[in-house]
Amino acid sequence: MLLTPRSPFNSTLQTAALVLVSIQSAYFPGSYLRIDGRDVVSPSGPGGGIVNCQNFVGAYEQHYIETHPSGAFSILSHQFANVYLRMDGSKVLPGVSYPDGSPTVNAQAYTAGAYEQFRWEWPGDGYWVIASATQPGRYLRMKNVDIQGGPSGAGVVNIQNGAGPFEKFVITIL
């Protein structure tokens, strides 16, 4: 079920404790957010694991949206217990556009700290934008030009200042 702000299911995303979703690139249709958290077993300062793209929705491409009392949310892996999407934008300079995005997007275990909290933005064009809740102007970015996949995934998931075409997503409740 696709979500838009007018969808009756939109309130589910913002009020339910956990909602199972897939996150697909709007610019690269058929490219889904993939979290490989096999090696993420304890909290780590720099995070770990691999976050990239896949060309189908399998176990690594299913995620829970975990809503926080603040209104922020976290993206929690369905496949790997207690593994969160982590977006460290501390090295992303305000006002600088990065043609290839900027690292680091990976995973974190057992915590939804500052780098693991996001907020929804709706630019009005039919797609969602995922922004950092604690680092203003930093957005989740996905690039998978050839819509590749395979056992290790493909493409790049990283960070951008501002929300352009690579920072827009289709959210589907599974």
Accessible surface in RSA format (square Angstrom, percent):
REM  Atomic radii and reference values for relative SASA: ProtOr
REM  Chains: A
REM  Algorithm: Lee & Richards
REM  Probe-radius: 1.40
REM  Slices: 20
REM RES _ NUM      All-atoms   Total-Side   Main-Chain    Non-polar    All polar
REM                ABS   REL    ABS   REL    ABS   REL    ABS   REL    ABS   REL
RES MET A   1   113.49  58.8  80.23  53.1  33.27  79.2  89.25  75.9  24.24  32.1
RES LEU A   2   112.40  62.6  98.61  70.5  13.79  34.7  98.61  69.3  13.79  37.1
RES LEU A   3     5.97   3.3   0.00   0.0   5.97  15.0   0.00   0.0   5.97  16.1
RES THR A   4    53.90  38.3  53.90  54.6   0.00   0.0  44.62  59.9   9.28  14.0
RES PRO A   5    49.85  36.3  32.11  29.3  17.75  64.5  32.15  26.5  17.70 110.0
RES ARG A   6   231.40  97.2 200.58 102.2  30.83  73.4  80.14 109.5 151.27  91.7
RES SER A   7    20.60  17.4   8.91  11.9  11.69  26.9  12.14  25.9   8.46  11.9
RES PRO A   8   111.67  81.4  85.85  78.3  25.82  93.9  99.25  81.9  12.42  77.2
RES PHE A   9    80.96  40.5  80.96  50.1   0.00   0.0  80.96  49.1   0.00   0.0
RES ASN A  10    19.55  13.5  19.55  18.9   0.00   0.0   1.48   3.6  18.07  17.5
RES SER A  11    68.28  57.7  62.41  83.3   5.86  13.5  45.23  96.3  23.04  32.3
RES THR A  12    48.77  34.7  44.47  45.1   4.30  10.2  29.86  40.1  18.91  28.6
RES LEU A  13     1.19   0.7   0.24   0.2   0.95   2.4   0.24   0.2   0.95   2.6
RES GLN A  14    91.40  51.1  75.83  55.4  15.57  37.1  22.05  46.9  69.36  52.6
RES THR A  15   108.63  77.3  77.49  78.6  31.15  74.2  66.94  89.9  41.70  63.0
RES ALA A  16    32.58  30.0  22.64  34.9   9.94  22.6  32.58  45.9   0.00   0.0
RES ALA A  17    76.49  70.3  63.29  97.7  13.20  30.0  68.60  96.6   7.89  20.9
RES LEU A  18    88.86  49.5  64.97  46.5  23.89  60.0  64.97  45.6  23.89  64.3
RES VAL A  19     9.51   6.3   5.80   5.3   3.71   8.9   9.51   8.3   0.00   0.0
RES LEU A  20    42.05  23.4  36.51  26.1   5.54  13.9  36.51  25.6   5.54  14.9
RES VAL A  21     0.00   0.0   0.00   0.0   0.00   0.0   0.00   0.0   0.00   0.0
RES SER A  22     3.00   2.5   3.00   4.0   0.00   0.0   0.00   0.0   3.00   4.2
RES ILE A  23     0.00   0.0   0.00   0.0   0.00   0.0   0.00   0.0   0.00   0.0
RES GLN A  24    30.07  16.8  30.07  22.0   0.00   0.0   1.28   2.7  28.79  21.8
RES SER A  25     0.86   0.7   0.19   0.3   0.67   1.6   0.07   0.2   0.79   1.1
RES ALA A  26    19.20  17.7   3.82   5.9  15.39  35.0   5.92   8.3  13.29  35.2
RES TYR A  27   118.17  55.2  97.53  55.5  20.64  53.7  55.96  42.1  62.21  76.7
RES PHE A  28    14.40   7.2  14.40   8.9   0.00   0.0  14.40   8.7   0.00   0.0
RES PRO A  29    91.05  66.4  80.90  73.7  10.15  36.9  81.40  67.2   9.66  60.0
RES GLY A  30    21.59  26.6   0.00   N/A  21.59  26.6  20.51  56.3   1.08   2.4
RES SER A  31     0.00   0.0   0.00   0.0   0.00   0.0   0.00   0.0   0.00   0.0
RES TYR A  32    37.40  17.5  37.40  21.3   0.00   0.0   7.03   5.3  30.37  37.4
RES LEU A  33     0.00   0.0   0.00   0.0   0.00   0.0   0.00   0.0   0.00   0.0
RES ARG A  34     3.11   1.3   3.11   1.6   0.00   0.0   0.00   0.0   3.11   1.9
RES ILE A  35     0.02   0.0   0.02   0.0   0.00   0.0   0.02   0.0   0.00   0.0
RES ASP A  36     6.94   4.9   5.88   5.9   1.07   2.5   1.52   3.6   5.43   5.4
RES GLY A  37     2.87   3.5   0.00   N/A   2.87   3.5   0.00   0.0   2.87   6.4
RES ARG A  38   143.96  60.4 122.33  62.4  21.63  51.5  49.20  67.2  94.76  57.4
RES ASP A  39   127.75  89.5 102.59 102.1  25.17  59.5  29.93  70.5  97.82  97.6
RES VAL A  40    13.97   9.2   4.09   3.7   9.88  23.8   7.40   6.4   6.57  17.8
RES VAL A  41   111.13  73.1  94.60  85.6  16.53  39.8  98.71  85.8  12.42  33.7
RES SER A  42    65.45  55.3  59.35  79.2   6.11  14.1  31.74  67.6  33.71  47.2
RES PRO A  43    83.24  60.7  63.13  57.6  20.11  73.1  63.46  52.4  19.78 122.9
RES SER A  44    45.12  38.1  35.22  47.0   9.89  22.8  31.99  68.1  13.13  18.4
RES GLY A  45    68.12  84.0   0.00   N/A  68.12  84.0  42.29 116.1  25.83  57.8
RES PRO A  46    97.18  70.8  87.97  80.2   9.21  33.5  94.15  77.7   3.04  18.9
RES GLY A  47    12.53  15.4   0.00   N/A  12.53  15.4   0.95   2.6  11.58  25.9
RES GLY A  48    25.60  31.6   0.00   N/A  25.60  31.6  25.02  68.6   0.58   1.3
RES GLY A  49    30.88  38.1   0.00   N/A  30.88  38.1   7.05  19.3  23.83  53.4
RES ILE A  50    92.80  52.8  89.73  66.8   3.08   7.4  92.80  66.8   0.00   0.0
RES VAL A  51    13.03   8.6   0.00   0.0  13.03  31.4   0.00   0.0  13.03  35.4
RES ASN A  52    15.73  10.8  15.73  15.2   0.00   0.0   4.66  11.2  11.07  10.7
RES CYS A  53     0.00   0.0   0.00   0.0   0.00   0.0   0.00   0.0   0.00   0.0
RES GLN A  54     5.52   3.1   5.52   4.0   0.00   0.0   0.00   0.0   5.52   4.2
RES ASN A  55    66.43  45.8  46.64  45.1  19.80  47.7   6.10  14.7  60.33  58.3
RES PHE A  56   109.66  54.9 105.26  65.2   4.40  11.5 109.66  66.5   0.00   0.0
RES VAL A  57    55.69  36.6  27.18  24.6  28.51  68.7  27.18  23.6  28.51  77.3
RES GLY A  58    17.07  21.1   0.00   N/A  17.07  21.1  17.07  46.9   0.00   0.0
RES ALA A  59    45.43  41.8  34.04  52.5  11.39  25.9  35.50  50.0   9.93  26.3
RES TYR A  60    49.05  22.9  47.39  27.0   1.66   4.3  28.41  21.4  20.64  25.4
RES GLU A  61     3.48   2.0   3.48   2.6   0.01   0.0   0.00   0.0   3.48   2.8
RES GLN A  62    41.04  22.9  40.76  29.8   0.28   0.7   0.25   0.5  40.79  30.9
RES HIS A  63     0.01   0.0   0.01   0.0   0.00   0.0   0.01   0.0   0.00   0.0
RES TYR A  64    56.26  26.3  56.26  32.0   0.00   0.0  29.17  21.9  27.09  33.4
RES ILE A  65     0.07   0.0   0.00   0.0   0.07   0.2   0.00   0.0   0.07   0.2
RES GLU A  66    37.74  21.7  37.74  28.6   0.00   0.0  13.55  26.2  24.20  19.8
RES THR A  67    33.42  23.8  16.05  16.3  17.37  41.4  15.73  21.1  17.69  26.7
RES HIS A  68    32.88  18.0  29.13  20.3   3.74   9.6  13.95  14.4  18.92  22.0
RES PRO A  69   149.38 108.9 104.91  95.6  44.46 161.6 119.13  98.4  30.25 188.0
RES SER A  70    93.95  79.4  47.12  62.9  46.83 107.9  58.81 125.2  35.14  49.2
RES GLY A  71    54.22  66.9   0.00   N/A  54.22  66.9  33.49  91.9  20.73  46.4
RES ALA A  72    10.07   9.3   6.87  10.6   3.20   7.3   8.11  11.4   1.97   5.2
RES PHE A  73     2.64   1.3   2.64   1.6   0.00   0.0   2.64   1.6   0.00   0.0
RES SER A  74     0.00   0.0   0.00   0.0   0.00   0.0   0.00   0.0   0.00   0.0
RES ILE A  75     0.00   0.0   0.00   0.0   0.00   0.0   0.00   0.0   0.00   0.0
RES LEU A  76    20.22  11.3  20.22  14.5   0.00   0.0  20.22  14.2   0.00   0.0
RES SER A  77     4.22   3.6   0.64   0.9   3.58   8.3   0.00   0.0   4.22   5.9
RES HIS A  78    75.85  41.5  57.00  39.6  18.85  48.2  31.21  32.2  44.64  51.9
RES GLN A  79    83.36  46.6  60.59  44.3  22.77  54.2   2.65   5.6  80.71  61.2
RES PHE A  80    28.02  14.0  24.82  15.4   3.19   8.3  28.02  17.0   0.00   0.0
RES ALA A  81    85.10  78.2  58.87  90.8  26.23  59.7  67.73  95.4  17.37  46.0
RES ASN A  82    63.75  44.0  60.03  58.0   3.72   9.0   0.12   0.3  63.63  61.5
RES VAL A  83     2.26   1.5   2.26   2.0   0.00   0.0   2.26   2.0   0.00   0.0
RES TYR A  84    21.19   9.9  21.19  12.1   0.00   0.0   1.27   1.0  19.92  24.6
RES LEU A  85     0.02   0.0   0.00   0.0   0.02   0.1   0.00   0.0   0.02   0.1
RES ARG A  86     7.63   3.2   7.63   3.9   0.00   0.0   0.00   0.0   7.63   4.6
RES MET A  87     1.59   0.8   0.98   0.6   0.61   1.5   0.98   0.8   0.61   0.8
RES ASP A  88    27.57  19.3  25.40  25.3   2.17   5.1   1.41   3.3  26.16  26.1
RES GLY A  89     0.34   0.4   0.00   N/A   0.34   0.4   0.11   0.3   0.23   0.5
RES SER A  90    68.59  58.0  33.44  44.6  35.16  81.0  35.42  75.4  33.17  46.5
RES LYS A  91   168.43  82.2 152.01  93.3  16.42  39.1 109.98  99.0  58.45  62.3
RES VAL A  92     1.16   0.8   0.00   0.0   1.16   2.8   0.00   0.0   1.16   3.1
RES LEU A  93   107.79  60.0 107.79  77.1   0.00   0.0 107.79  75.7   0.00   0.0
RES PRO A  94   105.58  76.9  85.56  78.0  20.02  72.8  88.41  73.0  17.17 106.7
RES GLY A  95    82.07 101.2   0.00   N/A  82.07 101.2  42.24 115.9  39.83  89.2
RES VAL A  96    60.83  40.0  56.61  51.2   4.22  10.2  60.83  52.9   0.00   0.0
RES SER A  97    87.21  73.7  68.46  91.4  18.75  43.2  43.63  92.9  43.57  61.0
RES TYR A  98    43.73  20.4  43.73  24.9   0.00   0.0  41.69  31.3   2.04   2.5
RES PRO A  99   123.20  89.8  96.04  87.5  27.16  98.7 107.61  88.8  15.59  96.9
RES ASP A 100    99.57  69.7  92.33  91.9   7.24  17.1  32.55  76.6  67.02  66.8
RES GLY A 101    11.70  14.4   0.00   N/A  11.70  14.4   0.00   0.0  11.70  26.2
RES SER A 102     8.70   7.3   8.22  11.0   0.48   1.1   1.42   3.0   7.28  10.2
RES PRO A 103    93.71  68.3  88.65  80.8   5.06  18.4  89.75  74.1   3.96  24.6
RES THR A 104    51.42  36.6  50.33  51.0   1.08   2.6  24.19  32.5  27.23  41.2
RES VAL A 105    14.75   9.7   0.00   0.0  14.75  35.5   0.00   0.0  14.75  40.0
RES ASN A 106    16.59  11.4  16.59  16.0   0.00   0.0   5.84  14.1  10.75  10.4
RES ALA A 107     0.00   0.0   0.00   0.0   0.00   0.0   0.00   0.0   0.00   0.0
RES GLN A 108    12.94   7.2  12.87   9.4   0.07   0.2   0.21   0.4  12.73   9.7
RES ALA A 109     0.37   0.3   0.37   0.6   0.00   0.0   0.37   0.5   0.00   0.0
RES TYR A 110   131.87  61.6 102.01  58.0  29.85  77.7  65.70  49.4  66.16  81.6
RES THR A 111    52.44  37.3  46.56  47.2   5.88  14.0  30.65  41.2  21.79  32.9
RES ALA A 112    24.95  22.9   7.76  12.0  17.18  39.1   7.76  10.9  17.18  45.5
RES GLY A 113    27.87  34.4   0.00   N/A  27.87  34.4  27.87  76.5   0.00   0.0
RES ALA A 114    55.80  51.3  42.84  66.1  12.96  29.5  45.20  63.7  10.60  28.1
RES TYR A 115    66.20  30.9  62.94  35.8   3.25   8.5  39.01  29.3  27.18  33.5
RES GLU A 116     6.44   3.7   6.44   4.9   0.00   0.0   0.00   0.0   6.44   5.3
RES GLN A 117    40.78  22.8  39.92  29.2   0.87   2.1   0.07   0.2  40.71  30.9
RES PHE A 118     0.59   0.3   0.59   0.4   0.00   0.0   0.59   0.4   0.00   0.0
RES ARG A 119    87.72  36.8  87.19  44.4   0.53   1.3  44.17  60.4  43.54  26.4
RES TRP A 120    37.48  15.0  14.89   7.2  22.59  53.0  13.29   7.1  24.19  39.2
RES GLU A 121    48.43  27.8  43.00  32.5   5.44  12.9  24.60  47.6  23.83  19.5
RES TRP A 122    82.28  33.0  53.40  25.8  28.87  67.8  40.92  21.8  41.35  67.1
RES PRO A 123    67.27  49.0  23.82  21.7  43.44 157.9  37.97  31.4  29.29 182.1
RES GLY A 124    56.90  70.2   0.00   N/A  56.90  70.2  22.07  60.6  34.84  78.0
RES ASP A 125    66.71  46.7  39.32  39.1  27.39  64.8  43.80 103.1  22.92  22.9
RES GLY A 126    40.16  49.5   0.00   N/A  40.16  49.5  23.44  64.3  16.72  37.4
RES TYR A 127    80.05  37.4  79.91  45.5   0.14   0.4  35.62  26.8  44.43  54.8
RES TRP A 128     7.66   3.1   7.66   3.7   0.00   0.0   7.66   4.1   0.00   0.0
RES VAL A 129     1.01   0.7   1.01   0.9   0.00   0.0   1.01   0.9   0.00   0.0
RES ILE A 130     0.00   0.0   0.00   0.0   0.00   0.0   0.00   0.0   0.00   0.0
RES ALA A 131     0.30   0.3   0.30   0.5   0.00   0.0   0.30   0.4   0.00   0.0
RES SER A 132     3.02   2.6   1.99   2.7   1.04   2.4   1.03   2.2   1.99   2.8
RES ALA A 133    37.68  34.6   8.22  12.7  29.46  67.0   8.58  12.1  29.10  77.1
RES THR A 134    67.40  47.9  38.68  39.2  28.72  68.4  45.07  60.5  22.32  33.7
RES GLN A 135    20.19  11.3  18.34  13.4   1.85   4.4  19.70  41.9   0.49   0.4
RES PRO A 136   105.57  76.9  96.63  88.1   8.94  32.5  98.78  81.6   6.80  42.2
RES GLY A 137    29.79  36.7   0.00   N/A  29.79  36.7  25.59  70.2   4.19   9.4
RES ARG A 138    27.99  11.8  27.83  14.2   0.16   0.4   0.51   0.7  27.49  16.7
RES TYR A 139    23.89  11.2  23.89  13.6   0.00   0.0   1.83   1.4  22.06  27.2
RES LEU A 140     0.01   0.0   0.01   0.0   0.00   0.0   0.01   0.0   0.00   0.0
RES ARG A 141     4.56   1.9   4.56   2.3   0.00   0.0   0.00   0.0   4.56   2.8
RES MET A 142     0.00   0.0   0.00   0.0   0.00   0.0   0.00   0.0   0.00   0.0
RES LYS A 143    59.14  28.9  57.99  35.6   1.15   2.7  21.54  19.4  37.60  40.1
RES ASN A 144     4.77   3.3   3.30   3.2   1.47   3.5   1.47   3.5   3.30   3.2
RES VAL A 145    94.96  62.5  75.27  68.1  19.69  47.4  75.27  65.4  19.69  53.4
RES ASP A 146   102.15  71.6  82.24  81.9  19.91  47.1  17.46  41.1  84.69  84.5
RES ILE A 147    56.59  32.2  49.16  36.6   7.43  17.9  49.16  35.4   7.43  20.2
RES GLN A 148    96.77  54.1  95.84  70.0   0.92   2.2  26.36  56.1  70.40  53.4
RES GLY A 149    17.95  22.1   0.00   N/A  17.95  22.1   1.07   2.9  16.89  37.8
RES GLY A 150    32.16  39.7   0.00   N/A  32.16  39.7  27.09  74.3   5.07  11.4
RES PRO A 151   135.44  98.7 106.23  96.8  29.21 106.2 120.27  99.3  15.17  94.3
RES SER A 152    78.04  65.9  71.93  96.0   6.11  14.1  38.12  81.2  39.92  55.9
RES GLY A 153    12.88  15.9   0.00   N/A  12.88  15.9   0.00   0.0  12.88  28.8
RES ALA A 154    23.79  21.9  14.40  22.2   9.39  21.4  23.79  33.5   0.00   0.0
RES GLY A 155    34.40  42.4   0.00   N/A  34.40  42.4  11.51  31.6  22.89  51.3
RES VAL A 156    71.21  46.9  68.70  62.2   2.51   6.0  71.21  61.9   0.00   0.0
RES VAL A 157     8.67   5.7   0.02   0.0   8.65  20.8   0.02   0.0   8.65  23.5
RES ASN A 158    11.24   7.8  11.24  10.9   0.00   0.0   4.01   9.7   7.23   7.0
RES ILE A 159     0.00   0.0   0.00   0.0   0.00   0.0   0.00   0.0   0.00   0.0
RES GLN A 160    18.05  10.1  18.05  13.2   0.00   0.0   8.66  18.4   9.39   7.1
RES ASN A 161    25.70  17.7  14.06  13.6  11.64  28.0  11.64  28.0  14.06  13.6
RES GLY A 162    34.21  42.2   0.00   N/A  34.21  42.2  31.55  86.6   2.66   6.0
RES ALA A 163    45.13  41.5  13.28  20.5  31.85  72.5  13.90  19.6  31.23  82.7
RES GLY A 164    26.43  32.6   0.00   N/A  26.43  32.6  23.34  64.0   3.10   6.9
RES PRO A 165    76.73  55.9  72.28  65.9   4.45  16.2  75.63  62.4   1.11   6.9
RES PHE A 166    41.48  20.8  41.23  25.5   0.24   0.6  41.25  25.0   0.23   0.7
RES GLU A 167     5.45   3.1   5.45   4.1   0.00   0.0   0.00   0.0   5.45   4.5
RES LYS A 168    39.73  19.4  39.62  24.3   0.10   0.2   6.95   6.3  32.78  34.9
RES PHE A 169     0.05   0.0   0.02   0.0   0.03   0.1   0.02   0.0   0.03   0.1
RES VAL A 170    28.32  18.6  25.85  23.4   2.47   5.9  28.26  24.6   0.05   0.1
RES ILE A 171     0.76   0.4   0.00   0.0   0.76   1.8   0.00   0.0   0.76   2.1
RES THR A 172    27.78  19.8  27.78  28.2   0.00   0.0  22.03  29.6   5.75   8.7
RES ILE A 173    35.24  20.1  28.52  21.2   6.72  16.2  28.52  20.5   6.72  18.2
RES LEU A 174    90.44  50.4  36.56  26.2  53.87 135.4  68.18  47.9  22.25  59.9
END  Absolute sums over single chains surface
CHAIN  1 A     7744.9       5767.8       1977.1       4710.3       3034.6
END  Absolute sums over all chains
TOTAL          7744.9       5767.8       1977.1       4710.3       3034.6
